[in-house]
């Protein structure tokens, strides 16, 4: 009843490829991400930023005052990292939790290809969901250059944050908790107390990039652009390589273990 | 492989079937080898010094729950590193080597799938991730093999456990692997699905594929495979032909509790039989009979009761659990 064709091992063909991006993985990852309840629950956050900006602007407050509170304090220190946390752990951590990652792991794909495909999805979704509403606030403040700067800043932040949180998904069983601790304790609390931690804070890189691109009096940063870009590069590449290496040695546990 | 090897005592060493150390000729993609493989987690030893070689055909990996079957399968699947020893698929290490998957298909026990995908999407994605030249045709063929063509465009979230299981099997054999590993594949299947899956595994074995499936149910292994590897408490307890193991199991000593209209008279009659090794009389009523031979005793009891005109009200095997069967095998 069953006919089976002779074996044709495609190993040689697979080995020679320079694998960087896999559309099948990206498509399934995106569909899974948008199907997650906790992701959909976070979508009101960007709406909140725009709403607050519209309200304060309409009530006659000068952009000099509300940009700091709404765009920087809420948009860049809360919305961007929290969305990146949910999305960055969502593209990998949830598949680890529910066991569906085993399907992808049991394929003859370089682990680099899996991580990079998932990061492309995470960075794109994070950049769009934070960059677009933040750009709207930039236009509202009457500064198209600030709008552009916020989109670029969102991309820079999305790169570093998503790489960090994807690596966390593979390093710990509680990536969201540890990611939140990084955002709340390291970036928000310690920054105000210890100046030295600034050079190790993704928020500071984003702020620096936004400041230099916008060239506006509305934003001021503490780092030099060169340091900010170099550190973003180190964070992004370093945590991506770490994630790839962890996935190579990823142990799939059974239901009972 | 037709002889049964049961290690004496629990010492390591020459367990199980002989493992040929001969180097493999090219084209032996279907060979699965474990060489002195152990796996421990902290102080807990999950798998203890297992050496086995699996070739083409269907092999059952039999053992009670918690014996280490999943750990062994996951090491073969490259999902876990062995703490000691080597796991080779077609001569290549399974761990940290994603390219072994081009000749290897895996169906894990944990049945997680993306519920939003249709069965067709799921199997097609698997074919594309294997970079097959014609993924649509390969997906179609795999879905036909598991008899899931009719519901293949439904979301997998709407499938029954058995249907999801078959789609996962389809995804695992979409690239026609030389080696197929399945962890408890018959769980959640109805009898018809079970029969169909057994036929499919048989056909793959006949076609020269190496098929290994785990089970804790003797009858499943008996129906699908002639060759069996028995794992108890992380050790390879027995390996070889299933019929030999089955015979050992049916002829093992056995304990029954019996209630009858006249326990003492029945005890006297039974004591004269060779198939009975000992009898205890419970003061509260009832007998505990240690039969030396399961088959003979169960055939003789009704005849004796009839001849003595004693009514047997209850006959319960006291020791029928699979664990006791396995521990007997290990102790033999």
Interface residues (C-beta under 8 A of the other chain):
Chain A: X1 X2 X4 X5 X7 X9 X10 X11 X13 X14 X15 X22 X24 X25 X28 X31 X32 X35 X98 X99 X100 X102 X103 X104 X105 X106 X107 X108 X109 X110 X111 X248 X249 X251 X252 X254 X255 X256 X257
Chain B: X29 X65 X66 X70 X71 X74 X77 X79 X80 X81 X96 X98 X99 X100 X101 X102 X103 X104 X105 X106 X108 X109 X110 X112 X113 X114 X116 X117 X125 X126 X128 X129 X130 X131 X132 X145 X171 X172 X175 X176 X178 X183 X199 X200 X203 X204 X207 X209
